[in-house]
Amino acid sequence: MSHPASPASAGGSSRPAFAGLASAVVPGLGHLVIGERRRALWLFGIDVALIAVFLFFFNDPVDVITAAVEPSTLALLMIGNILVLGYRVWAADDAYRTARTQLGISPGGRSFAVIVGGVGLAIVLLAPHVAFGYYDLVQYNLITTVFGETATPTTAPPVSTSAPSPDTGTTTPQTAGDDPTTTTTAAPVAIWDGLGRLNILLLGGDFGTGRTGVRTDTMITVSIDPETGDVAMFSVPRNWTYAPLPAGYGVWDCDCYPELINELWVMGEQHPAAFPGPGTPSENAVKAVNSEFLGIPIHFYALVNLDGFVDIIDSLGGVEIYVPSLVVDEEYPSEDGTTTERIEIQPGLQEMDGHLALAYARTRHQDSDYFRMNRQRCVLEAVMEQASPTDLLRNFGTLADVIKRSVTTDIPLEALPDLVKLLPNIDREEIVSVRFIPPDYHLKFRDDGKPGRIANIDLVHEHVELVIDDPDRAVEELGLNRLEDLCGEPPG
């Protein structure tokens, strides 16, 4: 004769665990499974309300990115994460206990099925919240470590209205891309409020392992029109000399910096009183010279070192770059600062790790500084284009550590949401790229026979103004390249 299964049989004892697991995944689902319809409907209502609130605040990818760069929002998200975890734990526990009560199971022993279900329940409950909390904390630490506190865009110093002569120290007329007085006014609405353009100087510093001092061999000013989304990239080579300085800056009779301008960061350290302003003397020196050279204010800067560049690309899993022609360097200086090696990069689409991508962007023995400026911009474009969300999430902790130790900037925390909001308006393929290189911008050689050339600053200002005012006309008249055309694409 057969006997009916008891409520605490294997099948029955696993039902509470299943109910708890279901309500852990979707609060209320486990209650529905065990017939608690009224409570299930209440919990479903709470679920819908939580989803609606989330979608209300984060209904666009830009909103998500903006939240990731606001410390207060990250803190609120962490609190919300903990509250939602508590809600899911309560819902799972309630479904589990209700099911046990229905089956008449005593609070005593635990079957194997219940233990397995409990482990699964813990994983379902904790895993997403632990992961979210990890990314939230890492991001909070990253942005509060790297970025400053003040939200006032300033030039260091404001662009002057005259440029010194390399020979006599006299002045010649100079144009400016913005009214300098607007660069010291706090932005009540957005960081660019009151500015015609937002100009950010990107620096690549030659201060990896084994090097003394900082040489800013890469100097690219990104100029953005916040209204139209038009972007120009102005590249200044490292080997111009007699670059103009604003009044009251420097210790040289020419009212300029007479040596190679990539040495200015070191000059700020050696002559701190010569470079006053809101930032460190080195920051002020580099921003001031690039500002005077281009004739536009430099509002912010970001500096990354060589080792950091390598680690960032490695953290992203490498980068794929189209190489239009063979690149060979028999004596490429390695990142250790003490050894050299042979670098050979074949034409075509190449998968590069950080070391090889840096070599491609940095080598100049085969050609010159001016060719490598093109390669640097193309490497930057490739990294921005290929940095997938999956790669970023998978390597986020490592990437954050690299950025914290490798990047220096005066971009303030308060500016980050505004900068994120610019992204949808920018078409990277339409960015106008300008290199201020010889012979077009060469005024003359130095009289003392030292290395370096003297630039035609007036012509530089004229062309910067043209690019800002009418980028399409500038591309046609100056024979400039859009970034897409500059970097090229694989045949076919």
Secondary structure, 3 states (H helix, E strand, C coil): CCCCCCCCCHHHHHHHHHHHHHHHHCCCHHHHHCCCHHHHHHHHHHHHHHHHHHHHHCCCHHHHHHHCCCHHHHHHHHHHHHHHHHHHHHHHHHHHHHHHHHHCCCCCCCCHHHHHHHHHHHHHHHHHHHHHHHHHHHHHHHHHHHCECCCCCCCCCCCCCEEECCCCCCEEECCCCCCHHHHHCCCCCCCCCCCCCEEEEEEEECCCCCCCCCCEEEEEEEEECCCCCCEEEEECCCCEECEECCCCCCCCCCCEECCCHHHHHHHHHHCHHHCCCCCCHHHHHHHHHHHHHHCCCCCEEEEEEHHHHHHHHHHCCCEEEEECCCEEEEEEECCCCCCEEEEEECCEEEEECHHHHHHHHHCCCCCCHHHHHHHHHHHHHHHHHHCCHHHHHHCHHHHHHHHHHHEEECCEHHHHHHHHHHHHHCCHHHCEEEECCCCCCEEEECCCCCCCEEECHHHHHHHHHHHHHCHHHHHHHHCCEEHHHHHCCCCC
